[in-house]
């Protein structure tokens, strides 16, 4: 099958054109484009151009505000809040992130709450925006109910991603970003499109029986990673990034949306920490001490999370992004037809 190689700038222009033609304001089209292209750049296909169709379906269904203007408020505490006004989360984060970084450096730690957003994207671009500022960071959000709790038989939890980052001097940051389900829902959808079976232990069907059929999995429920441990972490995210911030939990998000074919609306919680402030008055440089740990890990032959992603990023910057004929056809169809394509 033939492939097309695009530069990052070329892919950004094409994705941006698709999103603007579909009716998104420049603010949202540009913010979404940055995240979608980052997914392709870093070889994370489940968060790349695959996500465009879901964004357009959600826009066509009237479930996201195309020209929402996010609003930042602060009350003098360490908690900042951005009301996304029913728009996509990416622009809301970009509004709040610089203020979050400033607040974290001033106080040692700070939190950014994003409310009333439609969230489709990976969390690592947000984490890296903060590690680039020399801050450690965590981010989390619910989704819609598509994961059965450990021991359960029906969807209750979301895929509930969780991400963490630690800044490094003269090196890529230490970053992980994963769903608390065994796999992201997008991974199962990609298996469905490819006509391939799922690995054992990823999902159950509508009757609660284990399945490797992507169609049955999407009609049933995914499973949490690590059994009861992943289930507990997922519930923690429901509590912190749903209940605590006054936004929707995964069951509530599914009830409000009515389907899993559109992008869910809920909230997000991002925490930022200044390592120097936390270590103040104690012996040793926290950055140097962290490097000792990383070197010990690598010395055993282990791999730091995101290393493959950073390697893919370097290749994409030097060689461009390779897209299959089917992927290019999809992009051209979405560009030419806009919302009529979904």
N, C-alpha and C positions, 0 to 999 in steps of 0.2 A: 504494500500500500504506500502511495507517495506521501511525502511529508513536505510541509512548508516551514521555513525558518523565518521567524519575525524577530526584530529587535524589541527590546522592552518598550521603547518609545512607540514603535509601530503598533504593538499590541495595545498599549495604553490608548492610542488614538482610536483604534477600532472599537475597543470596549466602551470608551467614553462616548463615541458616536452612537452606539447601540442604546446606551442608557439615556442619553439626551433625547434621541428620537422617540423613545418610549414615553417621554414626558417628564422625566426627572429634572429637577432644577440643576443648574451647574454645581451648586454646593453639594448636592447628594450624588450626582453623577460622578463628579471628580473623586469624592471620598470613597465611593464604592469601587470605582475603577482601581484605585490604589491597592485596595485589599484583594480584589480578584486577580489582578496582575501579580501581586505578591505570591498568591497561591500557585500560579503557574510558574513563576520565577523560581520558587523553592521546591518545585516538583511535588507539590501537595495537590493532586488533581481533584480531590474531593472538595477543595475550597477555591478552585480556580474558575475557569469559564463555565464549568458545569453548573455553577450557582446562578448564572445569569437568568436562565429560564425560570427558576423559582422566584427570583426578584420580579421578573416581568409578570408572571402569573399573579403574584400578590398585588402588584400595582393595578393590573387589569381588574382584579376582584374588588378593588376599592378598599383594601385592608392596610394600606400604608399611604401616608400623605406625601405626595411627590415633591411639594415645595415647602415642607415644614421648616420653620425657623427655630432651631433648638435654643433654649434659654438657660443661662447659667445663673444660679443664685448661691449666695453664701451667707451664713449666719454668724460669722466670727469664730466658729469652732473649727475643728480639723475636718469636718465633713462638708464637702462640696456637693452640689446637686445640679444636674443638667436635666431639664425637662425636654425630651426629644420631640414632644408635640405630635406624636404619632408617626414620626419619620424613621428612616433607617438609623441604626445606632452609630454608624461610622462617623458621620458629621458631628453628632453629639459628643462622641469621644474626642474628636479633634478639637472641639471647642473647649472641653474641660481639661485636657491633658496638660497643657502648659501651666494652668493655674494649680493643678494637682501637684506638679513637680515643684513649683514655687512654694506651695504650702508645706510639702514634705521636707524641703530643705530648711524651712523656717522652724518647724515644730518637731522634726524628726520622723513623724509619720502623718499621713493624711489619707482620707478616703474620698473617692468619687463615686457618687450614686447616679446612675442614669435611669430615668423613669420613662415609661410610656414610649418605648422604642420597639422597632422591628429589627430583630437581630438575626443575621444569617452568617456571620463571618467567623473566621478563625480569631483566636485571642492573641496569638503571638505577635502580630503587628503592633497591637496596643502595648504589650509587655516590652517589646523592643523600643518603643517610643520613650519608655521610662528608663530602661537600662542605659539608653543613649545619654540620659541625663545623670548617670552615675547613681541611680536609685535601684534598689531591689523592689520587686513588685509582684502582686498577685492579682488575678482577675478571674471572675466566675459569673455564670449566669444559668438560670434554668432553661428549659426549652418547651416542648409540649410533650404530654404524657405518651411515651413510646417505649419505655423500659420497665420491665417487671422487677420489683424488688426481689432480693434473694429470698427464695422460698415461696415467692408469689407466682401467680399464673396469668396476670393481666397487666396491661400498661398502667403505670402510676407515676413513675419518675420520668424526667427528661433525660436526654443524653448528657446534660449538665456538664459542660466543659469546665476545666480548671487549668489555669496556667500560672507559671512562676518564672521569674527571671532574676538573675544576679549579674551585676555589671562586672566586666573585667577590663583591666588595662591592657591595651595593645593586643586584644584578642576578641573573638566573637563572644557575646554574653552566654552565660549558662541559662538556657531556656527550655522549659518543657511545656507542652500544651496538649492535653488529651481529654477525650470524652471519658466520663465515668461509666459509660457503657463499654462493653468489650470492644466495640468499633463504633465509629461515627455513623450516623444514619446514611450519610452520603456514600460511605464505603459499600453499604448494602445495596444502595441504588446503583452504584457503578457495577456491582456484580450482576444485578438484574439486567442492566443494559447489555452487558457482555455475555449474558447467558451462561454464567459460571456459578458453581455451587459455593455456598458459604463454608468456612471452616466449622468443624464441630464446636458446639458450646457458645455460638454467637447469639442464637435466637430460639424462640419457641413460636409455635403456630397459634392460631386463634383458640385452639382447645387446650393450650398449655403444654403440648408435647414438643420435644426438641425437634428442630428442623434445620436443614441446610439449603432449603429452597428460598431464594431471595423474595419471591412473591409471597410465600407463606409467612416469611419473617416480617415483611412490611405490613401484612394483615394481622399479625400476631403481636409479638413484643420482642425487643432486644433484651439482652441480659447484662447486668452490671459486671465490670471486671472484678476479679478477685472475690467473687461471691459476696459474703456479708460485709466484707471490708469496703468494696466499691459501692455497695448499696448504702452503707452508712455515710460515706463521703458524699454521695449524691444527695442524700437527705439533708446533710449539712448545708449544701448549696441551696436547696429549696428554702431552708430556714434563713440563711444569711442574705442571699441574693433575690429572695422572693418575699417571704414573710417580713423580715426585718426592715427592708427598704420600702415596704408598703406597696409592693407590686405583685404581679401575678405569679402563682406557682405553676408548675407544669400542667397539672390537671385543669387549673383555671384557664391557662392559656389555650389548651385544646378545646375546652368548652366555648371560649370566646371565638375561636377561629372556626371550629366545626369541621376541620379537616387537617390531615397531615401533609397535604400536597402544596400548601402555601407556607410562607415564612412566618414563624411564630412571633407574637408580640409579648413582651414582658419587660423586665429590667435587667440591670447589670451592676455589679459591684467591683470596683478596682481599688486596691490598697497599694500605697507607695511608702517605702521606708528608706531613710538615709542611713546607710551602714556606719558612716563616720560619727553621726550623732548618737547612735545606739552604743557604739564602742567607746565613746568619750570617757576619758579618765581611766581606762583600762590599758594594760600593757599590750603592745602589738598592733600592727596595722591590719584591720579586718580584710582588706583586699589581698594583702600578701598571705595571710593565713588561709584564705579561701583557695588561693593558688596552690598551696601545699596539699590541700585535699584533692584538688583536680589532678595534680601531678601524680598523687598516690593512686587515684582511680585509673588514670591512663596507664600508669606503670604496671598495672595488673592485666593490661590488654583489654580493658573495658572501654566503652565508647560513651562520650558525653552526649546527652540528648541534643538533638538539633544539628549534630555534626554533618549528617547527610544533607540536611536542608541547607546549611551554609555552603557545602560543597556544590550542591545544585545551583545555588544562587551565583556562585562565582562562575560556573560554567555558562549560566544564562547571560551574565553580563558580558562575557567574552565571546560566546558563540551564538547567542540568541536563544529563542525558545522554539522548540520543534513541536508543531501541531500536525495531527494526522489529517488526511483528506476529509474524514467525517467531521472533525472538529472545525476545520476551516469552513466546511459547508454549513455547519450550524451557525457559526459567527456571521456568515454572509446572509443566511436566511433571517436571522434575528435583526441584522442591520437593514435588510430590504423590507421586511414585513412589519417590524416593530411589534406591537401588542397583538397583531393579527397572527403572529407566528406561534402564539401560546394559547 
